[in-house]
Amino acid sequence: MVGTKAAVRFAGAILLTAVLTACGGKGADRNQNLEGFTPEQIYTRGEFELSQNRSDDAAWYFSEVERLYPYSDWAKRALIMQAFSFHTDKNYEESRAAAQRYIDFYPTDEDAAYAQYLLALSYYDQIDEVGRDQGLTFQALQSLRTVIEVYPDSEYATSAVLKFDLAFDHLAGKEMEIGRYYLRQDHYTAAINRFRVVVEDFQTTTHTAEALYRLIEAYLSLGLVDEAQSAGAILGYNYQSSEWYDAGYALLTSRGLELKSRGNNWLSTIYRQTIKGEWL
């Protein structure tokens, strides 16, 4: 009996070598019938393709493991590797599909956190320049939040937090770009609406100081002095070391105005609540 097992292992080793070398120089032969191979052998071929930087071929072999041996432990391992291989190949839609399938089939598995992280990356890595539609940014934020909230103790949570902050900053940058455009076109009310979103909803991003300065510009252009000074007061309290404070200070004082909260407007309300602590 022992001799028979040894013979099987020996034959398997020869077969595995053939699998790895048959198409080693040219990638996968997708017409090849893999039904005679074990899931481990096919999986190993997928790993080999990855090592040769042929991630699309690797994904195909991993998908064959899932197709031919759907209820095996190798299928589970191959599924997460499919998601990884597709992502490496920048085939983000297929990567998302494989990652989501893993989450659906194995929600409590130790690799479920990685599958969710890959799903989030499939959106995050497609975030383009600020000037483009930000739908993918919103989807990236939602998926990254899932990693953070559902898998807070995983090794991917810290990276997800960092990427979440960057994506959040990206959205604020979009609002700023549109606001600056409206400001250049002298559409002051429309510009104010965009800068207000940054101050109220994206106050933890790197764009808040500039948003406050642009509010000073826009409100002064409309002759709304109280609002301009209130924006200056917040700018002066929170961002005194920034270039935008210097610009805001110069702009207001050149008109004989102070960086001081005035009147009863949304900016003075923010000043009272967040700086003075007056919530009622």
C-alpha positions in Angstrom: 0.0 0.0 0.0 2.8 2.4 0.9 4.5 1.6 -2.4 1.3 2.4 -4.3 1.0 5.9 -2.6 4.7 6.6 -3.3 4.1 5.7 -7.0 1.1 8.0 -7.1 3.1 10.9 -5.6 5.9 10.2 -8.1 3.5 10.2 -11.0 1.9 13.4 -9.7 5.3 15.1 -9.5 6.0 14.2 -13.1 2.5 15.4 -14.2 3.0 18.6 -12.2 6.4 19.3 -13.9 4.7 18.8 -17.3 1.9 21.2 -16.3 4.5 23.9 -15.3 6.7 23.5 -18.3 4.3 22.8 -21.2 3.4 26.4 -21.8 6.1 28.0 -19.6 7.3 30.4 -22.3 4.1 31.4 -23.8 1.5 31.4 -21.0 -1.8 29.5 -20.7 -3.2 27.2 -23.4 -6.8 27.8 -22.7 -7.8 24.9 -25.0 -6.0 22.5 -22.7 -8.1 19.9 -21.0 -7.3 20.2 -17.3 -9.7 17.5 -16.0 -6.9 15.0 -15.6 -5.0 17.3 -13.2 -5.6 17.6 -9.5 -6.7 21.0 -8.1 -3.3 21.4 -6.4 -1.6 21.0 -9.7 -3.8 23.5 -11.5 -3.5 25.9 -8.6 0.3 25.6 -8.7 0.3 26.4 -12.4 -1.7 29.6 -11.5 1.0 30.5 -9.0 3.7 29.9 -11.7 1.9 32.2 -14.1 1.8 34.9 -11.4 5.6 34.5 -10.9 6.0 35.1 -14.7 3.9 38.3 -14.5 1.1 36.7 -16.5 -1.6 37.6 -14.1 -4.4 37.1 -16.6 -3.3 33.6 -17.3 -3.0 33.0 -13.6 -6.6 34.1 -13.1 -7.7 31.6 -15.7 -6.0 28.7 -14.0 -7.4 29.7 -10.6 -10.9 29.9 -12.2 -10.4 26.4 -13.6 -9.8 25.1 -10.1 -13.0 26.7 -9.0 -14.9 25.3 -12.0 -13.6 21.8 -11.9 -13.4 21.4 -8.1 -16.0 23.8 -6.8 -16.4 22.2 -3.3 -12.8 21.7 -2.5 -10.6 23.7 -0.2 -8.5 24.5 -3.2 -11.4 26.2 -4.8 -11.7 28.5 -1.9 -8.0 29.3 -2.1 -8.2 29.7 -5.8 -11.1 32.2 -5.6 -9.2 34.7 -3.5 -6.2 34.3 -5.8 -8.5 35.0 -8.8 -9.4 38.3 -7.2 -5.8 39.1 -6.6 -4.7 38.1 -10.1 -7.4 40.1 -11.8 -6.6 43.1 -9.7 -2.9 42.8 -10.6 -4.0 42.7 -14.3 -6.0 45.8 -13.7 -9.2 43.9 -14.6 -11.0 45.6 -11.8 -14.5 44.5 -12.7 -13.5 40.8 -12.6 -11.5 41.3 -9.5 -14.6 42.8 -7.8 -16.7 39.9 -8.9 -14.3 37.3 -7.6 -13.8 39.2 -4.3 -17.6 39.6 -3.8 -18.1 35.9 -4.5 -15.6 35.0 -1.9 -17.3 37.3 0.7 -20.7 35.7 -0.2 -19.4 32.1 0.0 -17.0 32.4 2.9 -18.0 35.4 5.0 -16.4 34.2 8.2 -13.2 32.9 6.6 -9.9 34.5 7.7 -9.4 35.8 4.1 -12.8 37.5 4.0 -11.1 40.7 5.2 -8.6 40.6 2.4 -11.4 39.9 -0.1 -13.2 43.0 1.1 -10.0 45.0 0.9 -9.4 43.9 -2.7 -13.0 44.8 -3.5 -12.4 48.3 -2.1 -9.1 48.6 -4.0 -10.8 47.7 -7.2 -12.7 51.1 -6.8 -9.9 53.0 -5.1 -7.3 52.2 -7.8 -9.6 53.6 -10.5 -9.9 57.0 -8.9 -8.9 59.4 -11.6 -8.0 63.1 -11.6 -10.1 65.5 -9.5 -11.8 66.8 -12.6 -13.6 63.5 -13.4 -16.8 62.0 -12.2 -16.4 60.9 -8.6 -18.8 58.0 -8.5 -15.9 55.5 -8.0 -14.6 57.6 -5.1 -17.9 57.2 -3.3 -17.9 53.5 -4.0 -14.3 53.2 -2.7 -15.2 55.1 0.4 -18.2 52.8 1.1 -16.1 49.7 0.6 -13.2 51.0 2.6 -15.5 51.8 5.4 -16.7 48.2 5.4 -13.2 47.0 5.9 -12.7 49.4 8.8 -16.0 48.7 10.5 -16.4 44.9 9.8 -12.8 43.9 10.1 -11.3 46.5 12.5 -8.7 44.0 13.9 -7.5 42.8 10.5 -4.1 43.7 9.1 -5.9 45.7 6.3 -7.8 48.1 8.6 -4.9 50.5 9.0 -4.3 50.7 5.2 -8.0 51.1 4.6 -8.1 54.1 7.0 -5.3 55.8 5.2 -6.9 55.2 1.8 -10.3 56.3 3.2 -8.7 59.6 4.2 -7.1 60.1 0.8 -10.3 59.3 -1.0 -12.2 61.7 1.3 -9.7 64.4 0.5 -10.1 63.7 -3.2 -13.8 64.4 -2.9 -13.1 67.7 -1.2 -10.7 68.5 -4.0 -13.5 68.0 -6.5 -15.8 70.5 -4.6 -12.9 73.0 -4.5 -12.2 72.6 -8.2 -15.9 73.3 -9.1 -16.0 76.2 -6.6 -12.9 77.8 -8.0 -14.4 77.5 -11.5 -17.6 79.3 -10.4 -15.6 82.0 -8.6 -13.6 82.7 -11.8 -16.9 83.0 -13.7 -18.2 85.5 -11.0 -21.0 83.0 -10.0 -20.4 83.8 -6.4 -23.4 82.1 -4.9 -22.7 78.9 -6.7 -19.1 79.1 -5.6 -20.1 79.7 -2.0 -22.3 76.6 -2.0 -19.3 74.5 -3.0 -16.9 76.0 -0.5 -19.5 75.7 2.2 -19.7 71.9 1.6 -15.9 71.6 2.2 -16.1 73.6 5.4 -19.1 71.8 6.8 -18.6 68.2 5.4 -14.9 67.9 4.7 -13.4 70.0 7.5 -10.8 67.3 8.3 -9.3 67.5 4.8 -6.4 69.6 3.5 -8.7 71.8 1.6 -10.5 73.6 4.4 -8.1 76.5 4.8 -8.4 77.4 1.1 -12.2 77.0 1.2 -12.4 79.6 4.0 -10.2 82.0 2.1 -12.3 81.5 -1.1 -15.4 82.3 1.0 -13.8 85.6 2.1 -13.2 86.4 -1.6 -16.7 85.4 -2.7 -18.5 87.2 0.2 -16.5 90.4 -0.3 -17.4 90.3 -3.9 -21.1 90.2 -2.9 -20.6 92.9 -0.3 -21.4 90.5 2.6 -18.9 91.8 5.0 -20.1 89.9 8.2 -19.8 86.6 6.4 -16.3 87.4 5.0 -15.1 88.4 8.5 -16.6 85.3 10.1 -14.8 83.1 7.6 -11.6 85.0 8.4 -12.1 84.5 12.1 -12.3 80.7 11.6 -9.3 80.8 9.3 -7.3 82.8 11.8 -8.1 80.5 14.7 -7.5 77.2 13.0 -5.0 77.8 10.2 -2.8 80.7 11.3 0.3 79.0 10.0 -1.1 78.5 6.5 -0.6 80.6 3.4 -4.3 81.0 3.2 -4.4 82.7 6.5 -1.8 85.2 5.3 -3.8 85.8 2.1 -7.1 86.2 4.0 -5.6 88.5 6.6 -4.1 90.7 3.8 -7.4 90.8 1.9 -9.6 91.7 4.9 -7.2 94.3 6.5 -6.7 96.0 3.1 -10.3 96.9 3.3 -10.2 97.9 6.9 -11.9 94.8 8.1 -11.0 92.4 11.0 -10.8 88.6 11.2 -13.6 88.6 13.7 -16.9 86.7 13.8 -19.8 89.1 13.0 -23.5 88.9 12.6 -25.7 85.9 12.7 -24.8 83.7 9.7 -23.8 80.1 9.2 -20.1 80.9 9.5 -20.6 82.8 12.8 -22.6 79.8 14.0 -19.7 77.5 13.3 -17.4 79.9 15.0 -19.5 80.0 18.1 -20.0 76.3 18.3 -16.6 74.9 17.4 -14.4 77.6 18.8 -16.4 79.2 21.6 -18.2 76.1 22.5 -21.6 77.8 22.5 -24.1 75.2 21.3 -27.3 76.8 22.4 
